[in-house]
Amino acid sequence: MVESCIVKISRSIILCLGLLLAACLPARLAKPGAATPGVAPATPASTSAIQETPTAASTPGANLPPARTNFPSCEPAAGLLPFKIASAQAIEKPTDAPSMRLLAKQHDLFIGTATDPGYLQNDSAASQLLAREFNMLVPEVAMKWEIIHPEPERYDFSRGDALVTFARQHGMAVRGHVLVWDLQMPAWVTNGQFTRQEWMQILCTHIKSVVSHYRGQIYAWDVVNEAVNQDGTLRNTFWMNKLGPEHIAMAFQWAREADPNAKLFYNDNGGEGLNPKSQGIYALVQGLQQTGVPIDGVGMQMHTSLGGAPPAIELSANMQRLAELGLEIHITEMDVRLQYSTSDNETKLAQQADIYQQVLSVCLSVHNCKAFLTWGLTDRYSWIPGFTGKPDAPLLYDKDGVPKPAYFAIVKLLANQ
Ligand code: GLA
């Protein structure tokens, strides 16, 4: 009886997601999306697509009946005690110039970056910079599956705990990253041979164990990362293969059960402007909301490059329509590659500053855009040179932690708006 009920609910959710995506495809905009990490930037999209922002009446899936989610659940792995953090003094670092975090506070904005305890232990200047300038951090790898859950029965919270402790000591919030993604997973998962029921238990136990370990310590979790293709359809990810599209709804449900106060996000790249991908993301999150799935926000990664950033008018329209669904929006992983430009260095840095300023400016103009994070503290710690095999300087500070024009552009905007 219970089983047949679960099967029926699963089927109706597959049907809903299928209908949603099918319904959204004809409305797709016929132009390329933004760049995927590591791929040369797409041509900037034209602004004519703005008119195609769905209205409430024409939104794909708007008429679908709400359905309750009722998935099989699980308990966190035994022996995991809730993490306790020693209380520490939050600091508003006094400096001669106001820091980004001090200025951001006036805008009710989190300003953050990705980092790892390894960097902080070996580079005291970097950790001072992090604490002085940012009021949010996100673990670059420490909470990814291959690090935090390397073997079926073994979790390693040490790196995540170190970052959460650092954040607490310096009055910073933490974004949790990431629960469901098909990269940076351990071999026991990627090579695993399990039944569908077992995969469900594996994913459920992972999510519940990690989220409950950090219960009360995480402002927002990236629950599902990169599940949508450039054309707006659902990607054929590892978890899609194992569990079908309803794994997305399940993941949000399990995360909510494990920490009712953490905000739960869908996070992706290339759907920042208006394009088929952002249409697909919009339809997905709206469909999740309509079927009662607990989703609170959308993360826009914003890995971009000179000439590749989404037009501000599109970014603004996209954020606005998500905000109108009541969702919070975060810029989650911004960096701006210079390597595809042939201009001189000074010009490149000035153009990079403009892009950072423009994206932040849109964020400040949309009331539900609450966080702005870069993917790395300084150019020394950027993933881009390793990934592309070419030197680059995509962040706010150079390799030595010296602020670049992009930093000053952000400070200026935060101070003057
Ligand atoms: C994606 C992921 C991040 C990180 C970056 C770049 O955007 O969400 O965790 O891996 O790529 O490395």
Residues whose N, C-alpha, C, O or C-beta is under 5 A from the ligand:
A	BS01	GLA	P37 E140 Q301 W383
